[in-house]
């Protein structure tokens, strides 16, 4: 059977479930292989994968209502065929119902032939009896209503209601199901924002400036993939959410300084630090993953950055005397739950657990304590996450300051917009409030000697 948008979508969802992978690289691989040449098929594949992940909780409620048995016992591949079909039925308006059923049955016959009757029966029942689905009402049980209708895990909805209240939780969950914009950063070492806007418009993009970041652009209606544009290949542009751009700017690095990016990953923020520094100074970019450090090195070369020194190291351990008090500034963008990025990474909400939040917080406290010794007196340390959970954010900072009296919180630089600052001076964004990913950042200074 030739690969179609629907079959590829199911295969990707199966891999996400089985191996704990992320959708974005799997989609990139599928699209780069060239099996889908029609732009409409490519867009359909992306929509089905992300749409099914976003609305999985709501879709599974429907499956549970029509399936005569325990849904948890259903084969995962069969369940994903049903999920993708039901996503198309409920959330697209250009695909006829009979075509959705026909394609789903063909798929299941090719992979799980004994389940074809089950899939056919469930889908036809949904079409006939859609109005009988017993959606939970918000008046009866607000948490269950939000969890089902707005497709989030019940435990997380309950946690958010306790933290933020009912209306804010409803607002946040609604925003998490929106399609995120494609946001990029201008590499000012090679271009200006105005020049890049012109180039991208010539390439067929609709372009506007970001609301908060001075170096961001929002792209819509692409005629070609961004990575195929001259601007991307020449290193004039970097994909990066607006809140992520501002999180890097919290450090306010200056040309000539010695900077440590302690959990650099693939180096998106690292490269921005180098651009702000006008490619002058030294950035030691550390990550535990050899693969990510390799990607960082390649991306820095594309962007024309020469001041980054990549290093594979685990900074949970003592980094040694060469690091002690050696840096003017440290960016510590810690591993976290990622619960501020559910628009972009909806798979996270189906795999994260309450225990994971405690595990992340323990790691975050260990990391900030370890890297603190690398900062010179009078230097700046930025702690940041892409989480909206206080346990990974304010609580980690409070714990650190209680144990390190030689540090204090300072106000972020003026480039950070006031609507993104709390009364305590923390940088906090949320998807429903700012239209960006949810980020947290705190700027700490190591006190000079009295």
Secondary structure, 3 states (H helix, E strand, C coil): CCCCHHHHHHHHHHHHHHHCCCHHHHHHHHHHCCCCCCHHHHHHHHHHHHHHHHCHHHHHHHHHHHCCCCHHHCCHHHHHHHHHHHHHHHHCCCCCHHHHHHHHHHHHHHHCHHHHHHHHHHHHHHHHHHHHCCCCCCCCCHHHHHHHHCCCCHHHHHHHHHHHCHHHHHHHHHHHCCCCCEEEEECCCCCCHHHHHHHHHHCCCEEEECCCCCCEEEEECCCCCHHHCHHHHCCCEEECCHHHHHHHHCCCCCCCCEEEECCCCCCHHHHHHHHHCCCCCEEEEEECCHHHHHHHHHHHHHHCCCCEEEEECCCCCCCCHHHCCCEEEEEEECCCCCCCCCCCCCCHHHHCCHHHHHHHHHHHHHHHHHHHCCEEEEEEEEEEECCCCHHHCHHHHHHHHHHCCCEEEECCCCCCCHHHECCCCCEECCHHHHCCCCCEEEEEEECCCC
